Each structure stands twice: as structure tokens, then as C-alpha cells.
Amino acid sequence: MSADALNSLFSLLIGFALAGALVSGYQALAQRPAGFGLLQQEARTRSVVAVPFLMFAAPFLIMRNTLIGPRSDKGPDTGLERHRVEFVMMATVLSGFWSLMSGTVVVMTLRAIGLLA
């Protein structure tokens, strides 16, 4: 495996790991799952603070929403909703690319401050 491919794989994995950690941390602190609805809060400052959070948490949220489906308070959530294969593939590619880009930002930041060689 070439060095560039290994670097891209590392960035992809870091992006997904960071997204999962952010969403899990939010859920532990707020006692509710994170979602794109954070952008629609009434307090303007909370909506503005949600943007950087969602920039890095989006890969996890996209995959969770794709695989589990939207959450609703109108009855039991079986989590077994059927999606077309094309939709799942498109969401997976989008989530992977987003994770690659956010992971690249994290890796570049860690290199800039000297924590990665």
C-alpha cells in the first residue's frame, strides 16, 4: 500500500472516529441524540455553535439516519426501514467523503501543532 493511500485511509478512519466520539459525547451530556435539528434551535448562539459541531459529526449522523431511519415520537421505532440500494450507496459515499475531508483537517491540524510526524 502506498504512503498516500495509507494517509487517506488514516484520515478516513480518524474522521469517522471523531464523528462517532462527538455524537456519543453529545448524547452523554445532553441526554438526547444529536441531529441536524440542532441548526433549528431558537437561540441564535446555539445554532451558530452547532455548525462546527455538525461539520465534524455529520458522517456519523448521515450513516445513522440512513441505516436506522428518522426518529419519530409517533409509535414504536423498529429501526428496520427499507431503503433503496442506490440511496444507501449514495449516503455511504457522501459520508465517507465527508469523513475523509474532516479527518484530513484533523490530521493536518495535529501535524501543524507537532503531535503527528
C-alpha positions as CSV (number, residue, x, y, z in Angstrom):
1,M,0.0,0.0,0.0
2,S,1.4,3.4,-1.0
3,A,2.0,6.1,1.6
4,D,-0.7,8.3,0.0
5,A,-3.3,5.5,0.2
6,L,-2.3,4.8,3.8
7,N,-2.6,8.5,4.7
8,S,-6.0,8.7,3.1
9,L,-7.2,5.6,5.0
10,F,-5.9,7.1,8.2
11,S,-7.7,10.3,7.6
12,L,-10.9,8.5,6.7
13,L,-10.7,6.4,9.9
14,I,-9.9,9.5,12.1
15,G,-12.9,11.3,10.5
16,F,-15.3,8.5,11.4
17,A,-13.9,8.0,14.8
18,L,-14.1,11.7,15.6
19,A,-17.7,11.9,14.3
20,G,-18.7,9.0,16.5
21,A,-17.0,10.4,19.5
22,L,-18.6,13.8,19.1
23,V,-22.1,12.4,18.7
24,S,-21.6,9.9,21.6
25,G,-20.3,12.7,23.8
26,Y,-23.2,15.0,22.9
27,Q,-25.7,12.3,23.7
28,A,-24.0,11.6,27.1
29,L,-24.1,15.2,28.1
30,A,-27.4,16.3,26.6
31,Q,-29.3,13.1,27.4
32,R,-30.7,13.1,23.8
33,P,-29.4,12.1,20.4
34,A,-27.7,14.7,18.2
35,G,-29.1,15.5,14.9
36,F,-29.3,18.1,12.1
37,G,-32.2,19.7,14.0
38,L,-29.6,21.5,16.2
39,L,-29.4,24.1,13.4
40,Q,-33.1,25.0,14.0
41,Q,-32.8,26.0,17.7
42,E,-34.5,29.2,18.8
43,A,-31.4,30.6,20.4
44,R,-29.2,32.1,17.7
45,T,-26.0,31.4,19.5
46,R,-26.8,27.7,19.9
47,S,-27.4,27.4,16.2
48,V,-24.1,29.1,15.4
49,V,-22.2,26.8,17.8
50,A,-23.9,23.8,16.3
51,V,-22.3,24.5,12.9
52,P,-18.7,23.5,13.8
53,F,-20.1,20.5,15.8
54,L,-22.1,19.3,12.8
55,M,-19.2,19.8,10.4
56,F,-17.3,17.1,12.2
57,A,-20.2,14.9,13.4
58,A,-22.1,14.8,10.0
59,P,-20.6,11.5,8.7
60,F,-21.9,9.6,11.8
61,L,-25.3,11.3,11.6
62,I,-25.7,10.6,7.9
63,M,-25.0,6.9,8.3
64,R,-27.2,6.7,11.4
65,N,-30.1,8.3,9.7
66,T,-29.6,6.2,6.6
67,L,-29.3,2.8,8.4
68,I,-31.8,3.4,11.3
69,G,-34.1,6.0,9.7
70,P,-35.5,9.2,11.1
71,R,-36.7,9.1,14.7
72,S,-40.3,9.8,15.5
73,D,-42.4,10.1,18.6
74,K,-45.4,8.6,16.8
75,G,-45.2,4.9,17.7
76,P,-42.6,2.3,18.0
77,D,-39.3,2.7,16.1
78,T,-38.4,-0.7,14.7
79,G,-35.2,0.6,13.1
80,L,-35.8,-1.7,10.1
81,E,-36.9,0.7,7.5
82,R,-36.3,-0.3,3.9
83,H,-34.2,2.0,1.7
84,R,-33.3,1.6,-1.9
85,V,-29.8,0.3,-2.5
86,E,-28.9,3.4,-4.6
87,F,-29.9,5.7,-1.7
88,V,-27.8,3.8,0.8
89,M,-24.8,3.6,-1.5
90,M,-25.1,7.4,-2.2
91,A,-25.3,8.2,1.5
92,T,-22.3,5.9,2.2
93,V,-20.2,7.6,-0.4
94,L,-21.2,11.0,0.8
95,S,-20.5,10.1,4.4
96,G,-17.2,8.5,3.5
97,F,-16.0,11.6,1.5
98,W,-17.1,13.9,4.3
99,S,-15.3,11.8,6.8
100,L,-12.2,11.8,4.6
101,M,-12.3,15.6,4.4
102,S,-12.9,16.2,8.1
103,G,-10.2,13.6,9.0
104,T,-7.8,15.4,6.7
105,V,-8.4,18.6,8.6
106,V,-7.8,16.9,11.9
107,V,-4.6,15.2,10.7
108,M,-3.3,18.5,9.2
109,T,-4.0,20.3,12.5
110,L,-2.3,17.6,14.5
111,R,0.7,17.8,12.2
112,A,0.8,21.6,12.4
113,I,1.0,21.6,16.2
114,G,3.6,18.8,16.2
115,L,1.6,15.9,17.6
116,L,2.0,13.8,14.4
117,A,5.1,13.3,12.3
